[in-house]
Amino acid sequence: MLKVLALTLTAAASAAYAQPASKPHQWMFTGVDDMKFNHYVDLGSALRHGDIVMMWSMQDVPPQFVMPGLSYAYSAAYDCRLGYDKPYYWATYSGHMATGRVLESSGEEDWKPISGGEWSDRDLACRFGKDG
């Protein structure tokens, strides 16, 4: 019974994360990745359902890159116990900081193993996710 409840709660929460955010994000800078993109998370969006935490993240393209999109925002679920993630929605935006027109977007993907580390999306989601 408890497992069914957890799956129901996760399914209900995932519906909200499988589409663009309905409220403005409060992006927190977490560092620069290997491609020199600025990386941000919205800790206020991190909601926990048992071992699963869902959260929004964003990568902003630096000015020296010439790309059609200037930022990339995505929502994902993180399994804090097993170390897997499952993207629910991502979009490429014409402006910096997930602003402007949506140039391309996609929906839910499969669970996959991820590497973590301090200040990774998974680490931050699992440390700061609030019960949802």
Protein Blocks (a to p, Z undefined) as FASTA:
>chain_A
ZZmmmmmmmmmmmmmmmcccfbdcddddfbjcfkopacdddfklmccehjbccddddddd
dfkbccfbfbdcddddddfknopacdfbdcddfbehhiajdfbdcdddddddddedehia
klmmmmmoccZZ
